[in-house]
Amino acid sequence: MRESTMKTTGNIIRELRLKKGLSQEELAEGLNRRFGSSVNKGMVSKWENEISEPRLDAVRQLAEFFHVSVDYLIGSLEQPSPGEQPDISEDQILTIAAHQVGHEGPLTPEQMDKIKLAMRIALAKEEK
């Protein structure tokens, strides 16, 4: 039995997901895209709310997706190792920025392209 001071797997999954700026649906889609799994938003919600535990294969995928050890993900380690900090892709950075200004949900490829173009225009004007 876990001590009350230890984080639960569900809390850790939620914390890592939020650090990446992902919704539950975006996490499920990211896992499915990367690993060919069949995770859905409801499963992620059940994990985070401690209604069910992810299967071992899902734990491994989550650990790889978030760049943390399985031990950290299941609450056996207090903090990820320095080399295990989550990587954030350009698309994730743009999604986080869009969420900060009120956009909800994932960005379409067209929205990503428009944001990138707007950034290039803004930076080009700044250089003049």
Disulfide bonds with the S-S distance in Angstrom:
none
